[in-house]
Amino acid sequence: MATRSSDVSADTPPMFTPFSLRDLTLSNRVVVSPMCMYSADDLDGTPTDFHVVHLGSRAVGGVGLVFTEMTQISREGRISPGDAGIYDDKHIEPWKRVVDFVHNRSDAKIGMQLGHAGRKACEPIAWLRDTPLTDEEKWEVVAPSAIPFGPGSEMPREMNQGDIAKVIDDFVSGAERANKAGFDIIELHGGHGYLLSSFISPLSNKRTDKYGGSLENRMRLPLEVFRAVRAVWPEEKPISCRISAVDWDDHGNQIEDGIEVARMFKQAGLDIIDVSSGNVTSVRRPVTPGLFQTPFSEAIREAVGMPTMTVGNIATPEQINGVIAEGRADLCCVAKGHLFDPYFVRHAARALGYDLKWPKQYPAAAMFNPEPKEVR
Ligand SMILES: Cc1cc2nc3c(=O)[nH]c(=O)nc-3n(C[C@H](O)[C@H](O)[C@H](O)COP(=O)(O)O)c2cc1C
C-alpha cells in the first residue's frame, strides 16, 4: 500500500518527511544543489526563460527545495560573463518569474545562493573555455591576497578596507533583492574557493591584518557578511551557508577547522550549514567514490548540534533514506543527478512505493505503467 504524500506516518520513507527551519517547511528532504548554468543571455546577470524552465521543471520533479545557481552579488564577482546575478534592480522581476512559477506550479520552495567569485572570477563561459576573454571583456579580480587561483587565472588585487565594505554592502543589497523576488531562503556561498571561502582557507588568505592569520580572523569577513545579511533578511526566513569543510591539502583547513567554522556560524545565528569540500585551489582533490562528503556533515551535525545539508555523489533513494534515518544530515542536495533526471524525486517515489502528489495538470501520470507485461 503506497503512503500518500499528505500523511506522514511511521511508514513514510525518511526522504519524504517534512523539514522546517524558522517559518519555512519543506515537504521532503531533497534539494536541487546550486549549479551554475552560465545562461544570462544579456551577459549582465539577467535570468532568462532557461532559468524558468530549468528550475521550474526540477521543482515540478518533486523536490522539497530548489536552489538557484551561485548568483553573483556584483558584476566583478561573476565567474564568467554568462553568470546569473542579483546586483541590479533589473534582475528582480525576472527572478520573481522563476520564483512565482515554482510557488504556483509545484510544492517546492526556492532558495537563492548568493556569491562572489573572488579570485575565481573572470573566466570564459564553461563551454567556451578554449576561447579566453579578450582584454576588453576582462575585469579586475579581487581576493584576500594577491595569489592567483591557478596557472592561467587572473592575478587578483589584494582587497583593501573599501573593497571589504563594498562586498558586505553588495551581499546586503543582493539579499534585499532576493527577498523582493520572493525567495524562501538564501544561501551564502562560503565554499569552493570563491571569495568568502578564499578568506576562510589559509591557502588563499595570507593577510596580516585582522582579516587574516588565525581561523577567527579568517572568518571575520564571512561572519560580517552573514550578520549584515541576517539584519535585512526577514526574521521568518532561514539562511544557509555552503562551506568547504576540508581543503584536501595538508596545509589547508582540516575537518577540525570545518567544525569550528560551523560553530562560529551557528553562534552568529545561521540556521543550516551546507557541507561540501575542496575546490579551494586548482589542485584537484582525490577522486572519491560514494558519499565521501557525508562524514563531514555528520561530524559537524554531531559536534556543533546544528542542521546540515550533505552533497556529493547522491544517486539513490536508499542513500537518502539512510542519511536521513541515521541522522547524518537533515537535507540531501543532488546536483548531477538532477541534470540527468529532473524527475529524480518522482522516480525515487515510484521505486519506494510512495504516492507523491502530481501537479493538478498531470494526474494521469499516476496511471502510466512504465513496465507493461505485454510488450506487443
Ligand atoms: C554544472 C555544475 C555547476 C555547479 N555550480 C555550483 C554552484 O553554482 N554553487 C555551488 O555551491 N556548487 C556548484 N556545483 C557543485 C554542486 O552543487 C555539487 O556540490 C557537486 O556537483 C557534487 O554533487 P553531485 O555529486 O550530486 O553532482 C556545481 C556542479 C555542477 C555539476
The ligand as an SDF file (V2000), in Angstrom:
LIG
                    3D

 31 33  0  0  0  0  0  0  0  0999 V2000
   27.3000   22.1010  -13.6520 C   0  0  0  0  0  0  0  0  0  0  0  0
   27.5990   22.3060  -12.1910 C   0  0  0  0  0  0  0  0  0  0  0  0
   27.5830   23.6000  -11.6730 C   0  0  0  0  0  0  0  0  0  0  0  0
   27.8250   23.8050  -10.3030 C   0  0  0  0  0  0  0  0  0  0  0  0
   27.6910   25.0700   -9.7790 N   0  0  0  0  0  0  0  0  0  0  0  0
   27.6960   25.2410   -8.4330 C   0  0  0  0  0  0  0  0  0  0  0  0
   27.2890   26.4590   -7.8460 C   0  0  0  0  0  0  0  0  0  0  0  0
   26.8740   27.4100   -8.5250 O   0  0  0  0  0  0  0  0  0  0  0  0
   27.3460   26.5680   -6.4890 N   0  0  0  0  0  0  0  0  0  0  0  0
   27.7470   25.5270   -5.6940 C   0  0  0  0  0  0  0  0  0  0  0  0
   27.7790   25.6690   -4.4710 O   0  0  0  0  0  0  0  0  0  0  0  0
   28.1020   24.3450   -6.2320 N   0  0  0  0  0  0  0  0  0  0  0  0
   28.0580   24.1650   -7.5640 C   0  0  0  0  0  0  0  0  0  0  0  0
   28.3100   22.9390   -8.1020 N   0  0  0  0  0  0  0  0  0  0  0  0
   28.5870   21.8090   -7.1990 C   0  0  0  0  0  0  0  0  0  0  0  0
   27.2970   21.0460   -6.9050 C   0  0  0  0  0  0  0  0  0  0  0  0
   26.3320   21.8550   -6.2600 O   0  0  0  0  0  0  0  0  0  0  0  0
   27.5890   19.8030   -6.0450 C   0  0  0  0  0  0  0  0  0  0  0  0
   28.1320   20.2340   -4.8190 O   0  0  0  0  0  0  0  0  0  0  0  0
   28.5570   18.8370   -6.7210 C   0  0  0  0  0  0  0  0  0  0  0  0
   28.2480   18.6690   -8.1020 O   0  0  0  0  0  0  0  0  0  0  0  0
   28.5040   17.4510   -6.0640 C   0  0  0  0  0  0  0  0  0  0  0  0
   27.1880   16.9520   -6.0940 O   0  0  0  0  0  0  0  0  0  0  0  0
   26.7260   15.7960   -7.1480 P   0  0  0  0  0  0  0  0  0  0  0  0
   27.6600   14.6380   -6.9340 O   0  0  0  0  0  0  0  0  0  0  0  0
   25.2930   15.4930   -6.7850 O   0  0  0  0  0  0  0  0  0  0  0  0
   26.8710   16.3610   -8.5270 O   0  0  0  0  0  0  0  0  0  0  0  0
   28.1240   22.7080   -9.4580 C   0  0  0  0  0  0  0  0  0  0  0  0
   28.1750   21.4200  -10.0150 C   0  0  0  0  0  0  0  0  0  0  0  0
   27.8910   21.2150  -11.3510 C   0  0  0  0  0  0  0  0  0  0  0  0
   27.8990   19.8010  -11.8930 C   0  0  0  0  0  0  0  0  0  0  0  0
  1  2  1  0
  2  3  1  0
  2 30  2  0
  3  4  2  0
  4  5  1  0
  4 28  1  0
  5  6  2  0
  6  7  1  0
  6 13  1  0
  7  8  2  0
  7  9  1  0
  9 10  1  0
 10 11  2  0
 10 12  1  0
 12 13  2  0
 13 14  1  0
 14 15  1  0
 14 28  1  0
 15 16  1  0
 16 17  1  0
 16 18  1  0
 18 19  1  0
 18 20  1  0
 20 21  1  0
 20 22  1  0
 22 23  1  0
 23 24  1  0
 24 25  2  0
 24 26  1  0
 24 27  1  0
 28 29  2  0
 29 30  1  0
 30 31  1  0
M  END
$$$$
